[in-house]
């Protein structure tokens, strides 16, 4: 089987910022379509699609992730 890892439990990191998972998909095309339709709060930190392996020979889950914290502009 293999040694279980904790990679599936960790938050994804992109450009030094933690992201949080908001939606799970079985198909990659659906995940990318959903991520493209989300509003972008920052050009530097766009929504991303994370690929997580389910198990040996079972395939992948695709998670749409957004930045966990963004600096809010004070008015």
Backbone as XML, in Angstrom:
<?xml version="1.0"?>
<chain id="A" units="angstrom">
  <residue number="1" name="UNK">
    <atom name="N" x="0.805" y="-1.187" z="0.000"/>
    <atom name="CA" x="0.000" y="0.000" z="0.000"/>
    <atom name="C" x="0.848" y="1.249" z="0.000"/>
  </residue>
  <residue number="2" name="UNK">
    <atom name="N" x="1.704" y="1.381" z="0.901"/>
    <atom name="CA" x="2.500" y="2.595" z="1.004"/>
    <atom name="C" x="2.323" y="3.240" z="2.366"/>
  </residue>
  <residue number="3" name="UNK">
    <atom name="N" x="3.206" y="4.143" z="2.643"/>
    <atom name="CA" x="3.173" y="4.825" z="3.922"/>
    <atom name="C" x="2.211" y="6.014" z="3.828"/>
  </residue>
  <residue number="4" name="UNK">
    <atom name="N" x="1.253" y="6.117" z="4.728"/>
    <atom name="CA" x="0.342" y="7.268" z="4.682"/>
    <atom name="C" x="1.090" y="8.552" z="5.022"/>
  </residue>
  <residue number="5" name="UNK">
    <atom name="N" x="0.760" y="9.621" z="4.330"/>
    <atom name="CA" x="1.417" y="10.900" z="4.577"/>
    <atom name="C" x="0.389" y="11.921" z="5.059"/>
  </residue>
  <residue number="6" name="UNK">
    <atom name="N" x="0.882" y="13.014" z="5.550"/>
    <atom name="CA" x="0.009" y="14.077" z="6.032"/>
    <atom name="C" x="-0.096" y="15.214" z="5.013"/>
  </residue>
  <residue number="7" name="UNK">
    <atom name="N" x="0.393" y="14.994" z="3.814"/>
    <atom name="CA" x="0.339" y="16.029" z="2.782"/>
    <atom name="C" x="-1.096" y="16.442" z="2.471"/>
  </residue>
  <residue number="8" name="UNK">
    <atom name="N" x="-2.018" y="15.499" z="2.521"/>
    <atom name="CA" x="-3.411" y="15.813" z="2.215"/>
    <atom name="C" x="-4.058" y="16.658" z="3.310"/>
  </residue>
  <residue number="9" name="UNK">
    <atom name="N" x="-3.475" y="16.683" z="4.503"/>
    <atom name="CA" x="-4.043" y="17.437" z="5.609"/>
    <atom name="C" x="-3.485" y="18.854" z="5.719"/>
  </residue>
  <residue number="10" name="UNK">
    <atom name="N" x="-2.339" y="19.102" z="5.112"/>
    <atom name="CA" x="-1.707" y="20.415" z="5.207"/>
    <atom name="C" x="-2.370" y="21.411" z="4.269"/>
  </residue>
  <residue number="11" name="UNK">
    <atom name="N" x="-2.311" y="22.674" z="4.665"/>
    <atom name="CA" x="-2.821" y="23.735" z="3.809"/>
    <atom name="C" x="-1.834" y="23.978" z="2.671"/>
  </residue>
  <residue number="12" name="UNK">
    <atom name="N" x="-2.339" y="24.203" z="1.463"/>
    <atom name="CA" x="-1.435" y="24.489" z="0.360"/>
    <atom name="C" x="-0.773" y="25.857" z="0.539"/>
  </residue>
  <residue number="13" name="UNK">
    <atom name="N" x="0.477" y="25.973" z="0.057"/>
    <atom name="CA" x="1.229" y="27.220" z="0.144"/>
    <atom name="C" x="1.632" y="27.614" z="-1.270"/>
  </residue>
  <residue number="14" name="UNK">
    <atom name="N" x="1.363" y="28.873" z="-1.631"/>
    <atom name="CA" x="1.708" y="29.395" z="-2.947"/>
    <atom name="C" x="2.314" y="30.772" z="-2.739"/>
  </residue>
  <residue number="15" name="UNK">
    <atom name="N" x="3.538" y="30.956" z="-3.197"/>
    <atom name="CA" x="4.269" y="32.227" z="-3.052"/>
    <atom name="C" x="4.360" y="32.665" z="-1.592"/>
  </residue>
  <residue number="16" name="UNK">
    <atom name="N" x="4.554" y="31.711" z="-0.704"/>
    <atom name="CA" x="4.748" y="32.019" z="0.706"/>
    <atom name="C" x="3.485" y="32.307" z="1.493"/>
  </residue>
  <residue number="17" name="UNK">
    <atom name="N" x="2.306" y="32.200" z="0.897"/>
    <atom name="CA" x="1.049" y="32.450" z="1.583"/>
    <atom name="C" x="0.242" y="31.167" z="1.673"/>
  </residue>
  <residue number="18" name="UNK">
    <atom name="N" x="-0.387" y="30.969" z="2.835"/>
    <atom name="CA" x="-1.241" y="29.795" z="3.003"/>
    <atom name="C" x="-2.564" y="30.020" z="2.305"/>
  </residue>
  <residue number="19" name="UNK">
    <atom name="N" x="-3.087" y="28.959" z="1.754"/>
    <atom name="CA" x="-4.379" y="28.974" z="1.088"/>
    <atom name="C" x="-5.328" y="28.063" z="1.850"/>
  </residue>
  <residue number="20" name="UNK">
    <atom name="N" x="-6.621" y="28.309" z="1.708"/>
    <atom name="CA" x="-7.608" y="27.405" z="2.297"/>
    <atom name="C" x="-8.447" y="26.801" z="1.183"/>
  </residue>
  <residue number="21" name="UNK">
    <atom name="N" x="-8.828" y="25.556" z="1.386"/>
    <atom name="CA" x="-9.631" y="24.841" z="0.392"/>
    <atom name="C" x="-11.092" y="25.226" z="0.562"/>
  </residue>
  <residue number="22" name="UNK">
    <atom name="N" x="-11.750" y="25.523" z="-0.570"/>
    <atom name="CA" x="-13.156" y="25.913" z="-0.465"/>
    <atom name="C" x="-14.093" y="24.932" z="-1.157"/>
  </residue>
  <residue number="23" name="UNK">
    <atom name="N" x="-13.605" y="24.203" z="-2.160"/>
    <atom name="CA" x="-14.487" y="23.284" z="-2.876"/>
    <atom name="C" x="-13.663" y="22.128" z="-3.438"/>
  </residue>
  <residue number="24" name="UNK">
    <atom name="N" x="-14.280" y="20.932" z="-3.490"/>
    <atom name="CA" x="-13.605" y="19.721" z="-3.970"/>
    <atom name="C" x="-14.302" y="19.223" z="-5.223"/>
  </residue>
  <residue number="25" name="UNK">
    <atom name="N" x="-13.500" y="18.793" z="-6.204"/>
    <atom name="CA" x="-14.029" y="18.269" z="-7.462"/>
    <atom name="C" x="-13.338" y="16.950" z="-7.803"/>
  </residue>
  <residue number="26" name="UNK">
    <atom name="N" x="-14.034" y="16.121" z="-8.590"/>
    <atom name="CA" x="-13.446" y="14.882" z="-9.084"/>
    <atom name="C" x="-12.736" y="15.099" z="-10.407"/>
  </residue>
  <residue number="27" name="UNK">
    <atom name="N" x="-13.170" y="16.113" z="-11.179"/>
    <atom name="CA" x="-12.599" y="16.361" z="-12.495"/>
    <atom name="C" x="-11.844" y="17.680" z="-12.506"/>
  </residue>
  <residue number="28" name="UNK">
    <atom name="N" x="-10.673" y="17.649" z="-13.140"/>
    <atom name="CA" x="-9.800" y="18.821" z="-13.158"/>
    <atom name="C" x="-10.412" y="19.985" z="-13.941"/>
  </residue>
  <residue number="29" name="UNK">
    <atom name="N" x="-11.090" y="19.682" z="-15.044"/>
    <atom name="CA" x="-11.690" y="20.742" z="-15.857"/>
    <atom name="C" x="-12.742" y="21.519" z="-15.078"/>
  </residue>
  <residue number="30" name="UNK">
    <atom name="N" x="-13.538" y="20.815" z="-14.287"/>
    <atom name="CA" x="-14.561" y="21.482" z="-13.484"/>
    <atom name="C" x="-13.925" y="22.387" z="-12.435"/>
  </residue>
  <residue number="31" name="UNK">
    <atom name="N" x="-12.843" y="21.927" z="-11.831"/>
    <atom name="CA" x="-12.160" y="22.717" z="-10.811"/>
    <atom name="C" x="-11.574" y="23.989" z="-11.415"/>
  </residue>
  <residue number="32" name="UNK">
    <atom name="N" x="-10.946" y="23.874" z="-12.584"/>
    <atom name="CA" x="-10.358" y="25.055" z="-13.223"/>
    <atom name="C" x="-11.448" y="26.031" z="-13.672"/>
  </residue>
  <residue number="33" name="UNK">
    <atom name="N" x="-12.572" y="25.526" z="-14.148"/>
    <atom name="CA" x="-13.672" y="26.393" z="-14.555"/>
    <atom name="C" x="-14.232" y="27.152" z="-13.355"/>
  </residue>
  <residue number="34" name="UNK">
    <atom name="N" x="-14.369" y="26.479" z="-12.232"/>
    <atom name="CA" x="-14.866" y="27.122" z="-11.015"/>
    <atom name="C" x="-13.886" y="28.183" z="-10.525"/>
  </residue>
  <residue number="35" name="UNK">
    <atom name="N" x="-12.573" y="27.863" z="-10.545"/>
    <atom name="CA" x="-11.556" y="28.812" z="-10.088"/>
    <atom name="C" x="-11.497" y="30.037" z="-10.995"/>
  </residue>
  <residue number="36" name="UNK">
    <atom name="N" x="-11.712" y="29.860" z="-12.295"/>
    <atom name="CA" x="-11.682" y="30.992" z="-13.222"/>
    <atom name="C" x="-12.853" y="31.943" z="-12.997"/>
  </residue>
  <residue number="37" name="UNK">
    <atom name="N" x="-13.979" y="31.446" z="-12.508"/>
    <atom name="CA" x="-15.150" y="32.275" z="-12.280"/>
    <atom name="C" x="-15.156" y="32.985" z="-10.924"/>
  </residue>
  <residue number="38" name="UNK">
    <atom name="N" x="-14.210" y="32.648" z="-10.042"/>
    <atom name="CA" x="-14.143" y="33.310" z="-8.740"/>
    <atom name="C" x="-13.599" y="34.731" z="-8.902"/>
  </residue>
  <residue number="39" name="UNK">
    <atom name="N" x="-14.062" y="35.664" z="-8.068"/>
    <atom name="CA" x="-13.495" y="37.015" z="-8.128"/>
    <atom name="C" x="-12.058" y="37.005" z="-7.610"/>
  </residue>
  <residue number="40" name="UNK">
    <atom name="N" x="-11.190" y="37.744" z="-8.284"/>
    <atom name="CA" x="-9.780" y="37.794" z="-7.892"/>
    <atom name="C" x="-9.576" y="38.980" z="-6.968"/>
  </residue>
  <residue number="41" name="UNK">
    <atom name="N" x="-9.118" y="38.708" z="-5.760"/>
    <atom name="CA" x="-8.885" y="39.775" z="-4.794"/>
    <atom name="C" x="-7.493" y="40.364" z="-4.950"/>
  </residue>
  <residue number="42" name="UNK">
    <atom name="N" x="-6.606" y="39.626" z="-5.598"/>
    <atom name="CA" x="-5.230" y="40.080" z="-5.760"/>
    <atom name="C" x="-4.657" y="39.478" z="-7.036"/>
  </residue>
  <residue number="43" name="UNK">
    <atom name="N" x="-3.869" y="40.259" z="-7.754"/>
    <atom name="CA" x="-3.238" y="39.703" z="-8.965"/>
    <atom name="C" x="-2.118" y="38.739" z="-8.600"/>
  </residue>
  <residue number="44" name="UNK">
    <atom name="N" x="-1.468" y="39.024" z="-7.497"/>
    <atom name="CA" x="-0.336" y="38.213" z="-7.081"/>
    <atom name="C" x="-0.777" y="36.866" z="-6.492"/>
  </residue>
  <residue number="45" name="UNK">
    <atom name="N" x="-1.951" y="36.848" z="-5.888"/>
    <atom name="CA" x="-2.442" y="35.632" z="-5.239"/>
    <atom name="C" x="-3.798" y="35.230" z="-5.816"/>
  </residue>
  <residue number="46" name="UNK">
    <atom name="N" x="-3.815" y="34.631" z="-7.002"/>
    <atom name="CA" x="-5.086" y="34.218" z="-7.606"/>
    <atom name="C" x="-5.595" y="32.923" z="-6.975"/>
  </residue>
  <residue number="47" name="UNK">
    <atom name="N" x="-6.848" y="32.554" z="-7.213"/>
    <atom name="CA" x="-7.332" y="31.237" z="-6.782"/>
    <atom name="C" x="-6.551" y="30.149" z="-7.515"/>
  </residue>
  <residue number="48" name="UNK">
    <atom name="N" x="-6.220" y="29.074" z="-6.816"/>
    <atom name="CA" x="-5.449" y="27.988" z="-7.427"/>
    <atom name="C" x="-6.223" y="26.676" z="-7.317"/>
  </residue>
  <residue number="49" name="UNK">
    <atom name="N" x="-5.793" y="25.692" z="-8.098"/>
    <atom name="CA" x="-6.360" y="24.352" z="-8.049"/>
    <atom name="C" x="-5.261" y="23.413" z="-7.553"/>
  </residue>
  <residue number="50" name="UNK">
    <atom name="N" x="-5.540" y="22.716" z="-6.466"/>
    <atom name="CA" x="-4.577" y="21.785" z="-5.868"/>
    <atom name="C" x="-4.986" y="20.352" z="-6.204"/>
  </residue>
  <residue number="51" name="UNK">
    <atom name="N" x="-4.013" y="19.537" z="-6.563"/>
    <atom name="CA" x="-4.252" y="18.132" z="-6.900"/>
    <atom name="C" x="-3.742" y="17.273" z="-5.742"/>
  </residue>
  <residue number="52" name="UNK">
    <atom name="N" x="-4.637" y="16.467" z="-5.147"/>
    <atom name="CA" x="-4.281" y="15.613" z="-4.016"/>
    <atom name="C" x="-4.585" y="14.173" z="-4.386"/>
  </residue>
  <residue number="53" name="UNK">
    <atom name="N" x="-3.593" y="13.310" z="-4.219"/>
    <atom name="CA" x="-3.762" y="11.899" z="-4.552"/>
    <atom name="C" x="-4.631" y="11.218" z="-3.505"/>
  </residue>
  <residue number="54" name="UNK">
    <atom name="N" x="-5.614" y="10.441" z="-3.969"/>
    <atom name="CA" x="-6.529" y="9.748" z="-3.060"/>
    <atom name="C" x="-5.857" y="8.515" z="-2.475"/>
  </residue>
  <residue number="55" name="UNK">
    <atom name="N" x="-5.298" y="7.685" z="-3.315"/>
    <atom name="CA" x="-4.661" y="6.464" z="-2.859"/>
    <atom name="C" x="-3.990" y="5.775" z="-4.027"/>
  </residue>
  <residue number="56" name="UNK">
    <atom name="N" x="-3.495" y="4.596" z="-3.789"/>
    <atom name="CA" x="-2.780" y="3.848" z="-4.817"/>
    <atom name="C" x="-3.750" y="3.430" z="-5.930"/>
  </residue>
  <residue number="57" name="UNK">
    <atom name="N" x="-3.650" y="4.062" z="-7.084"/>
    <atom name="CA" x="-4.462" y="3.703" z="-8.232"/>
    <atom name="C" x="-5.896" y="4.182" z="-8.192"/>
  </residue>
  <residue number="58" name="UNK">
    <atom name="N" x="-6.240" y="5.037" z="-7.243"/>
    <atom name="CA" x="-7.624" y="5.502" z="-7.134"/>
    <atom name="C" x="-7.862" y="6.846" z="-7.806"/>
  </residue>
  <residue number="59" name="UNK">
    <atom name="N" x="-6.818" y="7.585" z="-8.064"/>
    <atom name="CA" x="-6.977" y="8.862" z="-8.747"/>
    <atom name="C" x="-6.663" y="10.042" z="-7.856"/>
  </residue>
  <residue number="60" name="UNK">
    <atom name="N" x="-7.264" y="11.188" z="-8.189"/>
    <atom name="CA" x="-6.976" y="12.437" z="-7.500"/>
    <atom name="C" x="-8.263" y="13.182" z="-7.167"/>
  </residue>
  <residue number="61" name="UNK">
    <atom name="N" x="-8.191" y="14.033" z="-6.139"/>
    <atom name="CA" x="-9.203" y="15.035" z="-5.853"/>
    <atom name="C" x="-8.606" y="16.361" z="-6.276"/>
  </residue>
  <residue number="62" name="UNK">
    <atom name="N" x="-9.436" y="17.270" z="-6.740"/>
    <atom name="CA" x="-8.983" y="18.597" z="-7.137"/>
    <atom name="C" x="-9.681" y="19.617" z="-6.243"/>
  </residue>
  <residue number="63" name="UNK">
    <atom name="N" x="-8.894" y="20.363" z="-5.486"/>
    <atom name="CA" x="-9.427" y="21.359" z="-4.567"/>
    <atom name="C" x="-9.193" y="22.750" z="-5.131"/>
  </residue>
  <residue number="64" name="UNK">
    <atom name="N" x="-10.223" y="23.589" z="-5.074"/>
    <atom name="CA" x="-10.078" y="25.002" z="-5.412"/>
    <atom name="C" x="-9.723" y="25.717" z="-4.120"/>
  </residue>
  <residue number="65" name="UNK">
    <atom name="N" x="-8.644" y="26.494" z="-4.158"/>
    <atom name="CA" x="-8.125" y="27.146" z="-2.963"/>
    <atom name="C" x="-8.025" y="28.650" z="-3.168"/>
  </residue>
  <residue number="66" name="UNK">
    <atom name="N" x="-8.309" y="29.398" z="-2.101"/>
    <atom name="CA" x="-8.170" y="30.848" z="-2.123"/>
    <atom name="C" x="-7.230" y="31.249" z="-0.991"/>
  </residue>
  <residue number="67" name="UNK">
    <atom name="N" x="-6.619" y="32.441" z="-1.062"/>
    <atom name="CA" x="-5.712" y="32.871" z="0.014"/>
    <atom name="C" x="-6.437" y="32.916" z="1.355"/>
  </residue>
  <residue number="68" name="UNK">
    <atom name="N" x="-5.739" y="32.448" z="2.383"/>
    <atom name="CA" x="-6.338" y="32.383" z="3.710"/>
    <atom name="C" x="-6.538" y="33.784" z="4.293"/>
  </residue>
  <residue number="69" name="UNK">
    <atom name="N" x="-5.516" y="34.631" z="4.156"/>
    <atom name="CA" x="-5.588" y="35.990" z="4.693"/>
    <atom name="C" x="-5.014" y="36.944" z="3.665"/>
  </residue>
  <residue number="70" name="UNK">
    <atom name="N" x="-5.714" y="38.011" z="3.407"/>
    <atom name="CA" x="-5.195" y="39.083" z="2.573"/>
    <atom name="C" x="-5.203" y="40.357" z="3.411"/>
  </residue>
  <residue number="71" name="UNK">
    <atom name="N" x="-4.197" y="41.198" z="3.188"/>
    <atom name="CA" x="-4.170" y="42.478" z="3.886"/>
    <atom name="C" x="-5.324" y="43.333" z="3.378"/>
  </residue>
  <residue number="72" name="UNK">
    <atom name="N" x="-6.164" y="43.745" z="4.267"/>
    <atom name="CA" x="-7.324" y="44.554" z="3.882"/>
    <atom name="C" x="-6.915" y="46.026" z="3.844"/>
  </residue>
  <residue number="73" name="UNK">
    <atom name="N" x="-7.390" y="46.745" z="2.861"/>
    <atom name="CA" x="-7.097" y="48.158" z="2.725"/>
    <atom name="C" x="-8.030" y="48.936" z="3.650"/>
  </residue>
  <residue number="74" name="UNK">
    <atom name="N" x="-7.446" y="49.781" z="4.482"/>
    <atom name="CA" x="-8.259" y="50.586" z="5.395"/>
    <atom name="C" x="-8.782" y="51.806" z="4.649"/>
  </residue>
  <residue number="75" name="UNK">
    <atom name="N" x="-10.035" y="52.114" z="4.871"/>
    <atom name="CA" x="-10.645" y="53.261" z="4.181"/>
    <atom name="C" x="-10.601" y="54.496" z="5.034"/>
  </residue>
</chain>
